């Protein structure tokens, strides 16, 4: 028994097959995200304000707001002592009316613009730090998440690889 042959057979990897499987996995994930964003945009977005919040510690918070076909991602960083592994994930929905918007704390960046980006300092009276915000329309996310599934479908419809011609 030749151990070198056994080891070589066990460690040889079909790279093209792995790439194809990875591409398929990414395309399926992208398709699920595309359908999920499209569902949220058409069924929940007009009537509700949805929020997901992740607090990674006393000084770092990431919030994702969604309403009326727009998504707003906000990251707040404050100087705070590290108290260990404090982490919290929360989510919720509220009705989309003037009182609900004000109560939920959605700022005017989301109400008036399709695309927006801003990084602003937080006043020292409020604890200091920075707040970074980006607003994108839901249709843009649907389009971005649709790219890989479209590429996968196009490769399946094409019918395989072309054979090189012997010039």
TADAFEN-V264041 format. One record per helix or strand. SS is the DSSP state (alpha for helix, beta for strand). FROM is the first residue (numbers start at 1). LEN is the number of residues. If there is no record, write none. Layout:
# TADAFEN-V264041
ss: {SS & SS}
from: {FROM & FROM}
len: {LEN & LEN}
This chain:
# TADAFEN-V264041
ss: {alpha & alpha & beta & beta & beta & beta & alpha & alpha & beta & alpha & beta & alpha}
from: {3 & 15 & 48 & 60 & 70 & 88 & 98 & 108 & 116 & 124 & 130 & 138}
len: {9 & 30 & 8 & 8 & 8 & 8 & 7 & 5 & 6 & 3 & 8 & 21}
